[in-house]
């Protein structure tokens, strides 16, 4: 049996900088995200995800609203303060980099 050592990050604490997900997640909240869930399952409607912006070199946090032909329509909960699929359309799964983890 081979055991391979890895330096991959599994969980991370992130500070939310904008208001696009309020009131669900307010500005300056600290959230936990995981980089591994979508290796084993598909993203689903309602998941809150960290996404590589399709046109800018930034990461954004959004909620999956629709799924069509393995593409994802993502929206911020605060539609007045969100840049999302209404601006750039459906995104590929390859742009989804992490999932927000809920602790209960």
HUMO-V447954 format. One record per residue. RES is the residue in one small letter. SS is DSSP state (A for helix, B for strand, O for the rest). OMEGA is omega in radians with two decimals (none if undefined). D_FIRST is the distance of its C-alpha to the first C-alpha in Angstrom with 1 decimal. Layout:
RES:SS:OMEGA:D_FIRST  RES:SS:OMEGA:D_FIRST
//
This chain:
x:O:3.12:0.0  x:O:3.06:3.8  x:O:-3.11:6.6  x:O:3.11:9.8  x:O:-3.13:13.0  x:O:3.09:15.9  x:O:-3.12:19.6  x:O:3.07:20.6  x:O:-3.13:23.2  x:O:3.12:22.7  x:B:3.12:26.1  x:B:2.99:29.3  x:B:3.11:32.9  x:B:3.04:35.5  x:B:3.14:39.3  x:O:-3.02:41.2  x:O:-3.06:44.0  x:O:-3.11:46.2  x:O:-3.01:48.0  x:O:-3.12:46.6  x:O:3.11:44.7  x:O:0.17:47.5  x:O:-3.12:48.4  x:O:3.12:44.8  x:O:-3.08:43.4  x:O:3.13:46.1  x:O:3.13:46.3  x:O:3.04:44.6  x:O:3.02:42.3  x:B:-3.14:38.8  x:B:3.05:36.1  x:B:3.07:32.4  x:B:3.10:30.4  x:B:-3.13:26.9  x:O:-3.05:25.3  x:O:-3.01:22.6  x:A:-3.02:24.6  x:A:2.91:25.5  x:A:-3.03:22.0  x:A:-3.13:22.0  x:O:3.08:25.8  x:O:3.02:28.9  x:O:-3.13:31.5  x:O:3.13:34.4  x:O:-3.12:38.1  x:O:3.11:38.8  x:O:3.00:35.6  x:B:-2.98:36.5  x:B:2.99:34.5  x:B:-3.00:34.4  x:B:2.95:35.3  x:B:3.11:35.9  x:O:-3.06:39.6  x:O:-3.08:40.2  x:O:-3.12:43.1  x:O:3.14:42.7  x:O:3.12:40.1  x:O:3.01:39.6  x:B:-3.13:37.5  x:B:3.11:39.4  x:B:-3.09:38.8  x:B:3.08:40.1  x:B:3.09:39.8  x:B:-3.11:38.9  x:B:-3.10:42.1  x:B:3.05:41.7  x:B:-3.11:39.1  x:B:3.10:40.3  x:O:-3.14:38.5  x:O:3.01:35.3  x:B:-2.97:37.4  x:B:3.08:38.1  x:B:-3.04:41.5  x:B:3.13:41.3  x:B:2.94:44.1  x:O:3.13:44.9  x:O:3.12:46.4  x:O:-3.01:49.4  x:A:-3.14:50.8  x:A:-3.07:53.5  x:A:-2.99:51.0  x:O:2.90:48.1  x:O:-2.99:47.2  x:O:-3.07:45.0  x:A:3.04:44.9  x:A:3.13:48.6  x:A:-3.04:48.8  x:A:3.06:45.9  x:O:3.12:45.1  x:O:3.12:41.8  x:B:3.05:38.6  x:B:3.09:35.4  x:A:-3.11:32.1  x:A:3.11:30.9  x:A:3.11:33.4  x:B:-3.03:32.0  x:B:-3.13:29.8  x:B:3.10:29.5  x:B:3.06:30.8  x:B:-3.14:33.0  x:B:3.08:31.5  x:O:3.08:34.1  x:O:-3.13:33.9  x:O:none:35.8
//
